[in-house]
Amino acid sequence: MNLLAKLRSNRTGFIFKKHSRDLEAQRTIESAAAAVIEAIECRQLLSSVVVNSLLDNVNDSNITGNTVTLREAVNYENANGGGSITFAPGLNGTITLNGTQLELSDSTGSITIDGPAANAISISGNNVSGVFQIDSGTTAEIDGLTITAGLADAGGGINNNGGTLVMNNCELSGNTATGAGGGGLVNQAGGTSTLTGCTLDNNLSNNSSGSGGGLLNASGEVALYNSTIADNRAANTGGGLTNNGTLLMGSDTVGMNQTITN
């Protein structure tokens, strides 16, 4: 019998003499047992999935097979109230997406994608699609990954479409926005993006009306801490970044970005 089952069976199994002090003690113990049960049940609801493949396909929606891809893991967490996604020890290389971005859409919990390091795992849009989209109402954290070769109208690397996004120790490099802008990252209306220890470099916003080669804060809140924005380009304004909302910066490096003129 596991711990949860034992707690359930023993929850009302305490024996006391029938006087007020013992009854009060019983209620205290039962209340404590109920709290432990609730904590365990909440923990059980948060799933953890380990990605062990660099492929980008969906063969098993229940992630019970021997091979688990990042797309399978994302789909599973979207459908099961969120949780954490990690990568198998020793897994290194590039996950090249099959033409569609990875969309984080769960609004009932939170999803964490915990990569080993930006120089170990890269997620590539293969210059065909964006890499990540964070839907409105979704809370997501992305750590220790490189996001590259994304291509989208806005947010070639990441489109935060009104969600809450936290990124730690990531690199967004070589992504392109072909429309509104935000080659590396766009933070849309209602969105909150917090980047710590991240690098946005060599991203491009190539539309004549687009802006923010590295980052476009279209209308939301962006916080940058100990991050670098460098060597990005935009055809309109803000080779490095364009802010149309609230921007907080601390100990960041911004340099060598370009606004392209014809």
N, C-alpha and C positions, 0 to 999 in steps of 0.2 A: 504494500500500500504506500503510495507516494505521500509527500508532506501535505499537499492540498487535501487529499482524501482523508488523511488522519485528522487534520484540523476540522474538516467538516463533521467527521464522526464523533469527535470529542467536544465539539462546540457546546453542546448542552449536556455533556456527560460528567460534569463535575458534581460531587455529592457533598451537601452541606446540611448541618442542622438547621432547623427552621427558626432562626431568630434573625433580627434585622441586620446585624453585623455580617453574618454569613451570607445572607441574601444580597447585601450590597457588594460583598466580595465576589459573589458569583456573577453578578451583573458586570462588574469591572472586568473579570476574566473573559466573559463572553464577548464583551465589547472589544477587548484587545484581540481576541481570536478572529472576530469579524473583520477588524482592520487589516490583519495579516492576510486573511483570505482575499479581501478586496485588492490589496497590493499585488498579490501573486496573480490574481486573475487579470489585472491591468497589465502586468508584465507579460503574461502569456499572449495578450492581444497584440503586442508589438513584436512582429516577426523579424527574423534576421535571415538574410539570404546571402550565400557566398557564390560569387561569380567565379567560374573556373575555366571559362572559354573566351577566346578573342573573336569568336564568330558573332554575327548579328542575324539571328533567326529566332523563330518561335516554334519549337517542336513540342513543348510540354508546358501547358498553361499552369500546371500545378507544381512545377519545379521539383518533380520527384525523380527525374531521370539522372543519369550519370553526368550529363553535360548541362550546365546552367549558363546562359548568356545574359549579358546586361539587359537586353531588351526583355527577356523573359522575367528577370528580376524586377524591372520597373513595372511591367504589366501586373505582376503578382502583388507588389506593394500598393499600386493604385487600386486594386480590387479588394484589398484586405486591410484597409485602415492605416496604411503606412507602416514604417519600420525602417530597419537599417539594411544597407547593401554594402558588403565588403568584397574583397577580392582574395582568391586563394593565394597562399604564400608562394612566391616564386613566379607568379603570373606577370609577365612583362610583354610590352608590345603595343600595337595599335588596334583598336576596335574600329573598323571602317563600317559606317552605317550603310544600309542597303537602299538609301534614297529617301528615307523619311526620318524626321527628327525623333528624338526621345522626348515624350511628353509626360511631365509629372502633373497628375491631375487630382490626386486624392485631397479632399478638403476636410476629412474627418480626423486626421492625425497629422503626422509629419513624416517626411521621407529623407533619410540621410544616405548619401552615396559617399563612402569613405574609401578613397583611393590610397594606395601605398605611398606615392610620391609623384609629382608632376613629371619627372623624368623616367618614370616606370610605366605608367599607363596613359595612353593618349586615346581620345575619342575623336574620330574624324568624320566630318560630313562629306568628305570626298569631293568637295566643291559642287555638290548636287543639292544638298539640303542643309537646313540649320542643324545644330547639334542638340540643344536642349530648349524646351519651352516649359516655363513654369506657369501653370494656369492660375487664373484669379481665384483667390481663396485657398491656395495651396501653400504649405510651408515646407521648404526644402533646404537642405544643406548639402553642399558639394565640396569635398576636401581632397587634396592631393591628386589632382588630375590635370592633364593638358587637354584643352579643347581647341581643336584646330580644323582648318579647311571647311568651316561652315559657310553656307551660302543661303541667304534669305533676304526678303524685302527689308526687314528690320531685325537687328540682332542676329547677325550671321552666326556667332558662336552661341549666344544665349538670348532668348527673348523672355524676359520676365514680364509676363502679360497680366500684371496686377497681383502677383503673389508675394510671398515673403521669402527672400532668398539670402542665405548666408554662404559665403565661400571663404575657404581658408587654404592658403598655400597652393593655389592653382595658377596655371598659365593659360591665357587666351591668346592664341597666336595664329596669324595667317587666315583670319576669317573675313568675310566680305558681306556688307549690306548693300543691296542694289536699289533700295528705295528710300525710305524715311531716314535711315542711318543706324548708327550703333554697330559698327563692324564687329567689334568684339562682344559687346553687351548693350542691349537696350532695356531700360527700366520704364515700363509703360505706366499710364495713369493708375493710381492706387497701389503701385508696387513699392516694395521696400527691398533694397539690395545693400548688403554689408559685405565688403571685401577686406580681408586681412591677409597680409603677406602674399598678395597676388601680383602677377605681372600681365599687363595687356600690351602686346607688342606686335608690330607688323600686321595690324588689321586695317581694313579699308572700307570707307563709305564712298562708293564711286558714282552715285547719282548726283546730277547737278543741283538738286534741291536737298540732298541728304547731308547730314552733319554728324559729328562725333565719330571720327574714324575708330578710336578705341572704345569710347563709351558715350552713349546718348542717354541722358536722364530726361525723358520726354515730359513727364509730369508725375513725379513721385518723390521718394526719398532715397538718397544714395549716401553711404558712408564708406570712406576709403581710409584704411589704416596700414601703414608700413607697406604700401603698394607702389608699383612702378607702372607708369603709362609712357611708353616711348616708341618712337619709330612707327607711329600710325599715321594714316593719311585720310583726308576727306576732301571731296570735290567742292563742297560748299563752305561750311565753317566748322571750326573746332577739329583740327586734325587729331588732337589727342582726345578731347572730351568736349561735349556741349551739355550745359546744364540749364534746363527749363523748369526745375523744381527746387528741391532742398538738397544741398550738397554739404557734407561734412568731410573734412580731410585732416589727417594727422600723420606727420612724419612720412609723407609720400614724396615720390620723385616723378616729376613730369618734365619731359624734354625730348628734343629731336623729333617732334611731330610736325606734320606739314599740312597746309591747306593748298590744294592743287588749283592752279589757275590756268585757264586755256589761253 
